[in-house]
Amino acid sequence: MSIVSFFVVVFILWLIFFFIFLPLGIEIPEKHEFGHANSSPKKTYLFLKIALSFLTSLIASLIFYYFIKISF
């Protein structure tokens, strides 16, 4: 597996894990501000979700790379 294919796997897994982590921790306020959607969350914790999805995808990619390396 080349370095380019490794980063492609990391990116694809990052996208998958980011969309998995995206709805976690969402709290919808009882009182809505004027001009906002009724489903808009109080706080999105977007940086935390990006970081968690990156770490998870990196660990999963390293495990995938290890299994590719030992099988061939």
Contacts in CASP RR format, 6 or more apart in sequence:
PFRMAT RR
TARGET T0000
AUTHOR 0000-0000-0000
METHOD contacts of the structure
MODEL  1
MSIVSFFVVVFILWLIFFFIFLPLGIEIPEKHEFGHANSSPKKTYLFLKI
ALSFLTSLIASLIFYYFIKISF
1 9 0 8 1.000
1 65 0 8 1.000
1 68 0 8 1.000
1 69 0 8 1.000
6 61 0 8 1.000
6 65 0 8 1.000
9 61 0 8 1.000
9 64 0 8 1.000
9 65 0 8 1.000
10 57 0 8 1.000
10 58 0 8 1.000
10 61 0 8 1.000
11 57 0 8 1.000
13 56 0 8 1.000
13 57 0 8 1.000
13 60 0 8 1.000
13 61 0 8 1.000
14 53 0 8 1.000
14 54 0 8 1.000
14 57 0 8 1.000
16 57 0 8 1.000
17 52 0 8 1.000
17 53 0 8 1.000
17 56 0 8 1.000
17 57 0 8 1.000
17 60 0 8 1.000
18 49 0 8 1.000
18 50 0 8 1.000
18 53 0 8 1.000
20 53 0 8 1.000
21 49 0 8 1.000
21 52 0 8 1.000
21 53 0 8 1.000
21 56 0 8 1.000
22 49 0 8 1.000
24 49 0 8 1.000
25 45 0 8 1.000
26 41 0 8 1.000
26 44 0 8 1.000
27 41 0 8 1.000
27 42 0 8 1.000
27 43 0 8 1.000
28 38 0 8 1.000
28 39 0 8 1.000
28 40 0 8 1.000
28 41 0 8 1.000
28 42 0 8 1.000
29 41 0 8 1.000
29 42 0 8 1.000
32 38 0 8 1.000
32 40 0 8 1.000
END
